[in-house]
């Protein structure tokens, strides 16, 4: 049996860290060449986006589907309910459920812009590979939070770099991008936290049932929520639904629905230039005062003032 001294282990880890640093620098340089303006942009590779931000702005609220988020330069703070997740160029972040979050870049400047990438996954892709790897054979009884961070390694950076390099040779994307994407998902599933992603593919698991409940809420967020009906649809008791839903999302089904409604109301006010009263009604609010109150509490300002600020921010971004 081979034995390794602590000195050998330390040297190996040091070499790994040096290699990770070099690969991150390569990744940042390539993203900076490909993305010349601030914003998040789709690429020729399906479900693969690159982003650049050169100034710290207000938090952005959105709903993330299962995805891998990697920062090549800078750092970011993500809020899920009252929980805060911070990650940077040394760590990646994974969404293992559809989650409404707010994210804010906390380290960016014109001289050193925030540079990042995001790769979205389809549940069927996760299920197929998890089944192939035998990760769905033993469903777990507990539901873990549907978001986590972990340290970047060369094993994950290698296929990520290949994916970014493919953007410089578009003729190779169709043949090679699926291979790199599959390897990235493979590395995530095989990592210490891979079970969180694999749970989505475990038929009958509590995590899969919560994913189904989330899907129902996203499709019917405008409708009045009856917890008993939702629990029946996903074959859980009301108490089990509450318990496992909060374990996965850090909020109750009602709180989740409220965030969906408020985010959609904000989106349509900003994009369609409609008044708050109309937006609130369209997303399911019967009381305008309740809508204004909950909107102000969630976004930190009444609808009219918040939308005015967002439009001014957009103008600054276009002129900057």
C-alpha positions, 0 to 999 in steps of 0.5 A: 500500500502506498503511503503519502507524507503530509509534505507530499499531500501539501505539495500536491494541493499547492500544485492544484491551487497554482493550476486553478489560478492559471486556468481561472486567469485564462477563463477571465481573459477569454470571457473579457475578449468575448463580452465587451459590454455590461450584461448577461448574454446568451451564446451559440452554445445552448443554455450557456451565458456569459456576463460582464459587470463593471460597476456595483448595482442594486440587487437583481431579483430572478428565478433560477432553474438548475444551473452552474454559476462560475465567476472568473473575476470578482465576487457575488452575493446571493440571497435566498430568503434570509440566507446569504451565499457569497462566492467568488473566483475560487468557488462555484455556485449550483442551483439544484432547484428552481429558486427565487433569489436576489443576486448582487455583484459586490466586487466590480470596476471598469478596470477589473470587471466582474466576469462570469458564466452560467450553464443551465441544466435540464432535469431530463439531462440530470436524470439520465446521467444520474441514472447511468451513474447509479446515483438514483438507486438509493433515494434519501429521506431528507431534503437538502437546500436547493443551492450550494457553493463549493471550491473550484477544481481543475477537473471542473475548470477543464471542461468549462474552459473547453466550452468557452474556447468553442465560442472561438471556433463556432464550427466545432460547437455542434459536435463538441459542446454536448461532450463538454456539457456532459462532462461538467454535469458529470463532475458536479454529480460526482462531487461531494454535493452531487447528491443534491442535484441527483435528488431531482432524478430520484423517482418518488423522492421528497426532493422530486416531489418538491420540484413538482410542487415548485413547477405547479406554483410557477405555472399557476402562481396567479391562482389562489393557493390551497395548500391541501390541493398542492399537497395532494397533487405531489402525494405528500401530507400538508405537514410534509409538504411544508417541512420539505418545501422549506428544507429545499427553498428556505421558505414556505409555498405561500412565500414562494408564490408571493415572490413569484408574483412580485417578481413578475409584477416588477418585470411587466411594469418595467417592460410593458410600462403599465401601472402598479394597479394593473400589474398587481391584478395581473399577477393575482392580487385582489387588494391594491394596498396589499400589493403595494405593501408587500412590494415595498417590503420585498423590493425596498421601495413602492412600485412607482419609485422602484421602477423609476430607479430601475429605468434610470439604472438602465439608462446609466448602463446604456450610456456607460 
